[in-house]
Amino acid sequence: MDAIRGVIRKMFPAKTLKQVIGQNVSISQQMIERIELWGAMYRGQGPWVDDQVDSLQIEQGICREFANVCLNEMESSISNEQLDKIYQAAIRELNENLQVGIGLGSFCIKPLGGSAAEYVTADRFVPIAFDARGRLTSVVFIQVKRISEDNFYLRFEFHEWNQDLTLRIQNKAYHTSNPISIGSPVDLSVVEEWAGLPDDVMYIGVDRPDFGYYRNPIKNEVDGSFCGVSIYDSAINLIKKTDVQFGRLDWEFESGERAVHVDVTALHPTPAISGGKSKLVLPKLNKRLYRGLNISKSNGEELYEEYSPEFRDQSIINGLNAYLRRIEFNVGLSYGDLSDVNDVDKTATEAKIAKKRKYNMVKAIQSNLKDCLEDLAYALAFYNGMTRSGYEFLCTFKDSILVDEEEERQQDRNDVAMGVMRLEEYRAKWYGETLEEAAKNLPEVAAVEE
């Protein structure tokens, strides 16, 4: 997959693509490089990751949280039973692909015929044209078939939808033995699975594009285009700092391991084996505990010297949480989604604002996702000859993500009064205590005098 991604990245330069499809593209080289960075970060391969710094995979955590919340209470269907069955099969893997789409800024869902659909990530398609409201209308999908290490077949699938309700689809194949060159044109039939694809076909009376396109509801400050921007683009430096900070924490534990410095005179000789030399060995305890050193000791001094430095882990953890809270703010998560929820020192007003911030981002993602799924429903109907079946697309998202804290607290009080919630459960939830601590901190009930 890394090799294939490498080939696709080499095919991305605008000059090469213009030669292939005969027109300009709506993506800059700067945007291409940023998509590559987002993808590397999502895979835990940020440029700062090395032998000393591991990736915490914060990027995947951010995307997973947004995808789960967005889809948790989504109800989406098509009124036509036959078409709905096809649609439900096509969105079965929506959650995991939405996670990647949120990370890379966008993705496409392309029908393959019947109920089959392909999720195409931002590093595997090239946007050609957008309409006035940012909907992708023309695109090139890139497929790579790697036959051997230096033997690649490339297929460029060009979809162009126009306002005159026409849809044109073109397929062009190339063969190359050099990943930095597009190679030379070949017939589609050279690859068995491409043999039945049309070179050039035109459809008339098509109401919208024949694929679903999703992009994050974030203004593109990279090149100003309608290309999608990663949810964590504004937090790249913060994520780097957080990974580095965790590396410090890891080193703090590793470098602070307890040890005993031992003078060589404290080592015990072992009997010689088969006439060989005897060896000096340490007492039979944990091998990691002792370090043999040639320490000069005067009479009366201990031959063993303990090495047990004081850990500074709490200060490092506090710094780590400070970075995580800032990431939460930048990407639109609530406090405690990434950081330690017990270490979030915020007022009730600040907590409510953070919760609404996340809610607003989730609603914006859901709105763009709904447009994508509506276009997908039409595309599935188009490829199954059901666009005139009178179907209706339905997609709703419940609003229980944002529940007023006071309303929730009052409901819990009512549950306590009804006896369906224990007092220690209520206290643990609203006072940030464990059940054991909450039980101990409950006020004593005064004895009733007879």
C-alpha positions as CSV (number, residue, x, y, z in Angstrom):
1,M,0.0,0.0,0.0
2,D,2.9,2.4,0.7
3,A,4.3,1.7,-2.7
4,I,0.9,2.4,-4.3
5,R,0.5,5.6,-2.4
6,G,3.9,6.6,-3.6
7,V,3.0,6.0,-7.2
8,I,-0.3,8.0,-6.8
9,R,1.6,10.9,-5.2
10,K,4.0,11.0,-8.1
11,M,1.0,11.1,-10.5
12,F,-0.5,14.1,-8.6
13,P,1.5,17.0,-10.1
14,A,-0.9,19.3,-12.0
15,K,1.2,19.3,-15.1
16,T,1.1,15.6,-15.5
17,L,-2.6,15.4,-14.8
18,K,-3.4,18.1,-17.3
19,Q,-1.6,16.1,-20.0
20,V,-3.7,13.0,-19.1
21,I,-7.2,14.6,-18.9
22,G,-6.7,17.6,-21.1
23,Q,-7.7,20.3,-18.6
24,N,-6.6,22.0,-15.3
25,V,-7.2,20.5,-11.9
26,S,-8.6,22.2,-8.8
27,I,-5.8,21.1,-6.4
28,S,-2.5,22.7,-5.8
29,Q,0.9,21.1,-5.1
30,Q,0.7,22.7,-1.6
31,M,-2.6,20.9,-1.0
32,I,-1.2,17.6,-2.3
33,E,1.7,17.8,0.2
34,R,-0.6,18.7,3.0
35,I,-2.8,15.7,2.3
36,E,0.3,13.5,2.3
37,L,1.2,15.0,5.8
38,W,-2.3,14.3,7.2
39,G,-2.2,10.8,5.9
40,A,1.2,10.1,7.4
41,M,0.1,11.5,10.8
42,Y,-3.1,9.4,10.7
43,R,-0.9,6.3,10.2
44,G,1.3,7.3,13.1
45,Q,4.1,8.3,10.8
46,G,4.4,12.1,11.4
47,P,7.8,13.5,10.4
48,W,8.8,14.0,14.1
49,V,8.3,10.3,15.0
50,D,11.6,8.5,15.4
51,D,13.5,6.2,17.9
52,Q,12.9,8.7,20.7
53,V,9.4,9.8,20.0
54,D,6.4,7.5,19.4
55,S,3.0,8.6,18.0
56,L,0.2,8.6,20.5
57,Q,-2.2,8.2,17.6
58,I,-4.1,11.2,18.7
59,E,-5.2,11.8,15.1
60,Q,-7.1,8.5,15.0
61,G,-8.6,9.2,18.4
62,I,-9.9,12.6,17.2
63,C,-11.4,11.2,14.0
64,R,-12.9,8.1,15.8
65,E,-14.6,10.3,18.4
66,F,-16.2,12.6,15.8
67,A,-17.3,9.7,13.5
68,N,-18.8,7.7,16.4
69,V,-20.7,10.7,17.7
70,C,-21.9,11.8,14.3
71,L,-23.2,8.3,13.3
72,N,-24.3,7.1,16.8
73,E,-27.9,8.2,16.3
74,M,-28.1,8.5,12.5
75,E,-31.2,7.1,10.9
76,S,-30.8,6.9,7.1
77,S,-32.9,5.0,4.5
78,I,-34.6,5.1,1.1
79,S,-38.4,4.7,0.8
80,N,-38.0,2.2,-2.0
81,E,-37.4,-1.2,-0.4
82,Q,-35.2,-2.6,-3.2
83,L,-33.1,0.5,-3.4
84,D,-32.9,0.8,0.4
85,K,-31.4,-2.7,0.6
86,I,-28.7,-1.7,-1.9
87,Y,-28.1,1.6,0.0
88,Q,-27.8,-0.1,3.4
89,A,-25.2,-2.5,2.0
90,A,-23.3,0.5,0.5
91,I,-23.0,2.3,3.8
92,R,-22.2,-0.7,6.0
93,E,-18.6,0.5,6.3
94,L,-19.4,4.2,6.6
95,N,-18.0,4.6,10.1
96,E,-14.5,3.5,9.5
97,N,-14.2,5.3,6.2
98,L,-15.7,8.5,7.7
99,Q,-12.9,8.4,10.3
100,V,-10.3,8.4,7.5
101,G,-12.3,11.1,5.6
102,I,-12.4,13.4,8.6
103,G,-8.6,12.9,9.0
104,L,-7.7,13.6,5.4
105,G,-10.4,16.2,4.9
106,S,-12.6,14.5,2.3
107,F,-13.6,11.2,0.6
108,C,-15.8,10.0,-2.2
109,I,-18.3,7.0,-2.2
110,K,-18.3,5.6,-5.8
111,P,-20.9,3.0,-6.8
112,L,-19.4,0.0,-8.6
113,G,-22.7,-1.5,-9.8
114,G,-25.4,-3.4,-7.9
115,S,-24.9,-2.8,-4.1
116,A,-21.1,-2.5,-4.3
117,A,-19.5,0.8,-3.5
118,E,-15.9,2.0,-3.1
119,Y,-14.7,4.5,-0.6
120,V,-12.0,6.6,-2.2
121,T,-9.8,8.6,0.2
122,A,-8.4,12.1,-0.6
123,D,-5.0,10.7,-1.7
124,R,-6.6,8.6,-4.4
125,F,-8.7,11.1,-6.3
126,V,-8.1,14.4,-8.0
127,P,-10.8,17.1,-7.9
128,I,-11.3,18.8,-11.3
129,A,-14.2,21.2,-10.7
130,F,-16.6,22.3,-8.0
131,D,-19.9,24.1,-8.2
132,A,-20.6,27.4,-6.5
133,R,-21.4,25.8,-3.1
134,G,-18.4,23.5,-3.1
135,R,-20.0,20.3,-4.4
136,L,-17.5,18.3,-6.4
137,T,-18.8,17.9,-10.0
138,S,-15.8,16.7,-11.9
139,V,-13.2,14.3,-10.6
140,V,-10.5,11.8,-11.6
141,F,-10.3,8.5,-9.6
142,I,-6.9,6.8,-9.7
143,Q,-6.5,3.0,-9.5
144,V,-3.1,1.3,-9.4
145,K,-2.4,-2.3,-10.2
146,R,1.0,-3.4,-9.0
147,I,2.1,-6.5,-11.0
148,S,5.6,-6.6,-9.5
149,E,8.1,-4.3,-7.9
150,D,8.7,-2.3,-11.0
151,N,5.6,-3.0,-13.0
152,F,2.6,-0.8,-12.6
153,Y,-0.7,-0.3,-14.5
154,L,-2.5,3.0,-13.8
155,R,-6.2,3.7,-14.6
156,F,-7.6,7.2,-14.6
157,E,-11.4,7.3,-14.4
158,F,-12.7,10.8,-15.3
159,H,-16.2,11.7,-14.2
160,E,-17.6,15.1,-15.4
161,W,-21.1,16.2,-14.5
162,N,-22.5,19.5,-16.0
163,Q,-25.4,21.8,-15.3
164,D,-27.0,20.7,-18.6
165,L,-27.6,17.3,-16.9
166,T,-25.0,15.5,-18.8
167,L,-22.5,13.0,-17.4
168,R,-19.4,12.0,-19.2
169,I,-17.1,9.1,-18.0
170,Q,-13.7,8.4,-19.6
171,N,-11.2,5.7,-18.8
172,K,-7.5,5.8,-19.7
173,A,-4.9,3.3,-18.8
174,Y,-1.1,3.7,-18.6
175,H,1.8,1.3,-18.0
176,T,5.0,2.3,-16.3
177,S,8.1,0.6,-14.8
178,N,9.2,3.8,-13.2
179,P,7.1,5.1,-10.3
180,I,8.1,8.7,-11.0
181,S,6.9,8.5,-14.6
182,I,3.3,8.1,-15.8
183,G,4.6,5.8,-18.6
184,S,2.8,5.2,-21.9
185,P,-0.9,4.7,-22.8
186,V,-2.1,1.1,-23.1
187,D,-5.5,-0.4,-24.0
188,L,-7.8,-1.1,-21.1
189,S,-8.0,-4.8,-22.0
190,V,-4.4,-5.4,-20.9
191,V,-5.8,-5.6,-17.3
192,E,-8.5,-8.3,-17.2
193,E,-10.8,-6.5,-14.8
194,W,-10.6,-3.3,-16.9
195,A,-11.5,-5.0,-20.1
196,G,-15.2,-4.2,-20.0
197,L,-14.9,-0.6,-19.1
198,P,-15.9,2.0,-21.7
199,D,-13.2,4.4,-23.1
200,D,-15.7,7.3,-23.3
201,V,-19.4,7.3,-22.6
202,M,-22.0,10.1,-22.3
203,Y,-25.3,10.0,-20.3
204,I,-28.1,12.6,-20.7
205,G,-30.7,13.6,-18.2
206,V,-28.5,13.0,-15.1
207,D,-29.7,15.2,-12.2
208,R,-26.5,15.2,-10.1
209,P,-23.0,13.7,-10.0
210,D,-22.8,9.9,-9.9
211,F,-20.9,9.7,-6.6
212,G,-21.2,11.0,-3.1
213,Y,-18.6,13.5,-1.9
214,Y,-17.9,14.5,1.7
215,R,-15.6,17.3,2.9
216,N,-15.0,18.6,6.4
217,P,-16.8,21.9,7.3
218,I,-13.6,23.8,7.7
219,K,-12.5,26.7,5.6
220,N,-9.5,25.9,3.4
221,E,-6.6,28.1,4.4
222,V,-4.1,25.9,2.7
223,D,-4.8,27.0,-0.9
224,G,-8.2,28.6,-0.7
225,S,-9.9,25.9,-2.8
226,F,-13.0,23.8,-2.0
227,C,-10.7,20.8,-1.2
228,G,-11.4,19.4,2.2
229,V,-9.1,20.2,5.2
230,S,-8.2,17.7,7.9
231,I,-10.0,18.1,11.3
232,Y,-6.6,18.2,13.0
233,D,-4.8,20.6,10.6
234,S,-4.9,23.5,13.0
235,A,-3.4,21.2,15.7
236,I,-0.4,19.8,13.9
237,N,2.2,21.5,16.0
238,L,0.3,20.8,19.2
239,I,0.1,17.1,18.3
240,K,3.8,17.1,17.6
241,K,4.5,18.7,21.0
242,T,2.2,16.2,22.7
243,D,4.0,13.2,21.1
244,V,7.4,14.7,22.2
245,Q,6.0,15.4,25.7
246,F,4.9,11.8,26.1
247,G,8.4,10.8,24.9
248,R,9.7,12.8,27.9
249,L,7.4,10.9,30.2
250,D,8.5,7.6,28.8
251,W,12.1,8.5,29.3
252,E,11.5,9.8,32.8
253,F,10.3,6.3,33.8
254,E,13.0,4.5,31.9
255,S,15.9,6.7,33.1
256,G,14.6,6.7,36.7
257,E,14.6,2.9,37.2
258,R,15.9,2.0,40.6
259,A,19.4,0.6,40.6
260,V,22.3,-0.3,43.0
261,H,25.8,0.8,42.1
262,V,28.2,-1.9,43.3
263,D,31.9,-1.8,43.9
264,V,33.7,-4.7,42.3
265,T,34.9,-5.9,45.7
266,A,31.3,-6.7,46.6
267,L,31.0,-9.2,43.8
268,H,31.1,-12.9,44.7
269,P,33.6,-15.2,42.8
270,T,32.2,-18.4,41.3
271,P,34.2,-21.6,41.1
272,A,36.2,-22.2,38.0
273,I,34.7,-24.6,35.5
274,S,36.9,-27.1,33.6
275,G,40.1,-25.2,34.5
276,G,38.7,-21.9,33.3
277,K,38.7,-18.6,35.1
278,S,36.3,-17.9,37.9
279,K,33.7,-15.2,37.4
280,L,32.5,-12.3,39.6
281,V,28.8,-12.3,39.9
282,L,26.1,-10.3,41.7
283,P,23.6,-11.7,44.3
284,K,20.7,-13.6,42.6
285,L,18.2,-10.7,42.5
286,N,16.6,-8.8,39.6
287,K,19.3,-8.3,36.9
288,R,18.0,-4.8,36.3
289,L,18.7,-3.8,39.9
290,Y,22.5,-3.9,39.9
291,R,25.2,-2.0,38.0
292,G,28.8,-3.1,38.6
293,L,31.1,-0.1,38.8
294,N,34.7,0.3,39.8
295,I,34.0,2.6,42.7
296,S,36.8,3.5,45.0
297,K,35.6,3.0,48.6
298,S,37.5,3.9,51.8
299,N,37.4,1.7,54.8
300,G,34.1,1.7,56.6
301,E,32.1,2.9,53.6
302,E,29.2,0.9,52.1
303,L,30.0,-1.1,49.0
304,Y,26.5,-0.7,47.7
305,E,25.0,2.6,46.7
306,E,21.4,2.9,45.8
307,Y,20.4,4.9,42.7
308,S,16.7,5.9,43.1
309,P,16.1,9.4,41.7
310,E,12.9,11.3,42.4
311,F,10.4,11.0,39.5
312,R,9.2,14.3,37.9
313,D,6.3,12.5,36.2
314,Q,3.5,14.6,37.6
315,S,4.9,17.8,36.2
316,I,5.3,16.1,32.8
317,I,1.8,14.7,33.0
318,N,0.4,18.2,33.8
319,G,2.1,19.5,30.7
320,L,0.8,16.6,28.6
321,N,-2.7,17.4,29.7
322,A,-2.3,21.1,29.0
323,Y,-1.4,20.2,25.4
324,L,-4.3,17.7,25.1
325,R,-6.8,20.3,26.3
326,R,-5.4,22.8,23.7
327,I,-5.8,20.2,21.0
328,E,-9.4,19.6,22.1
329,F,-10.1,23.3,21.8
330,N,-8.5,23.6,18.3
331,V,-10.3,20.6,16.8
332,G,-13.7,21.3,18.5
333,L,-13.8,18.5,21.0
334,S,-15.1,18.8,24.6
335,Y,-12.7,19.0,27.5
336,G,-12.0,15.5,28.7
337,D,-12.4,13.8,25.3
338,L,-8.6,13.4,25.1
339,S,-7.3,14.9,28.3
340,D,-7.7,13.4,31.8
341,V,-11.3,14.2,32.7
342,N,-10.4,14.4,36.4
343,D,-7.8,17.1,35.6
344,V,-10.2,19.4,33.8
345,D,-10.4,22.5,36.0
346,K,-13.1,24.4,34.3
347,T,-16.2,26.4,35.5
348,A,-19.6,25.1,34.6
349,T,-20.0,27.9,32.0
350,E,-16.7,27.0,30.3
351,A,-17.6,23.3,30.3
352,K,-21.0,24.1,28.7
353,I,-19.3,26.3,26.0
354,A,-16.9,23.4,25.2
355,K,-19.8,21.0,24.9
356,K,-21.6,23.4,22.5
357,R,-18.4,23.8,20.5
358,K,-18.3,20.1,19.9
359,Y,-22.0,19.9,19.2
360,N,-21.7,22.7,16.6
361,M,-18.8,20.8,14.8
362,V,-20.7,17.5,14.9
363,K,-23.8,19.2,13.4
364,A,-21.8,20.7,10.6
365,I,-20.1,17.4,9.8
366,Q,-23.6,15.7,9.8
367,S,-24.9,18.3,7.4
368,N,-22.1,17.7,4.9
369,L,-22.4,14.0,5.4
370,K,-26.1,14.1,4.6
371,D,-25.5,15.9,1.3
372,C,-22.9,13.2,0.5
373,L,-25.3,10.3,1.3
374,E,-28.1,11.9,-0.7
375,D,-25.9,12.1,-3.7
376,L,-24.8,8.5,-3.1
377,A,-28.5,7.4,-3.0
378,Y,-29.0,9.0,-6.4
379,A,-25.9,7.5,-7.8
380,L,-27.0,4.0,-6.6
381,A,-30.4,4.6,-8.2
382,F,-28.7,5.8,-11.4
383,Y,-26.6,2.6,-11.7
384,N,-29.5,0.4,-10.9
385,G,-32.0,2.1,-13.3
386,M,-34.2,3.4,-10.5
387,T,-33.9,7.2,-10.7
388,R,-37.5,7.5,-11.8
389,S,-38.9,5.1,-9.2
390,G,-40.2,8.0,-7.1
391,Y,-38.0,7.1,-4.1
392,E,-37.5,9.4,-1.2
393,F,-34.2,9.8,0.7
394,L,-34.5,10.0,4.5
395,C,-31.7,11.0,6.9
396,T,-32.0,12.3,10.4
397,F,-29.7,12.9,13.3
398,K,-31.0,13.1,16.9
399,D,-30.0,16.0,19.1
400,S,-29.3,14.2,22.3
401,I,-25.6,14.9,21.9
402,L,-26.1,18.2,23.7
403,V,-28.1,17.7,26.9
404,D,-28.4,20.6,29.2
405,E,-26.3,19.9,32.4
406,E,-28.9,21.3,34.8
407,E,-31.7,19.2,33.2
408,E,-29.6,16.1,33.4
409,R,-28.7,16.8,37.1
410,Q,-32.4,17.4,37.9
411,Q,-33.3,14.2,36.3
412,D,-30.7,12.4,38.4
413,R,-32.2,14.0,41.5
414,N,-35.6,12.7,40.5
415,D,-34.1,9.2,40.1
416,V,-32.6,9.4,43.6
417,A,-35.9,10.5,45.0
418,M,-37.6,7.6,43.2
419,G,-35.0,5.1,44.5
420,V,-33.7,4.0,41.1
421,M,-30.4,5.8,41.7
422,R,-28.3,5.5,44.8
423,L,-26.9,8.6,46.6
424,E,-23.3,7.5,46.2
425,E,-23.9,7.1,42.5
426,Y,-25.2,10.6,42.2
427,R,-22.3,12.0,44.3
428,A,-19.7,10.0,42.3
429,K,-21.1,11.4,39.0
430,W,-21.4,15.0,39.9
431,Y,-18.6,15.4,42.4
432,G,-15.9,13.5,40.5
433,E,-15.4,10.9,43.2
434,T,-15.2,7.1,43.0
435,L,-18.1,5.1,44.4
436,E,-16.0,4.2,47.5
437,E,-15.1,7.8,48.1
438,A,-18.7,9.0,47.5
439,A,-20.1,6.4,50.0
440,K,-17.6,7.6,52.7
441,N,-18.5,11.3,52.1
442,L,-22.2,10.9,52.3
443,P,-23.7,12.8,55.3
444,E,-24.6,10.7,58.3
445,V,-28.3,10.2,58.7
446,A,-29.4,11.4,62.1
447,A,-31.0,8.8,64.4
448,V,-34.7,9.1,64.9
449,E,-35.5,9.4,68.7
450,E,-38.5,7.4,69.9
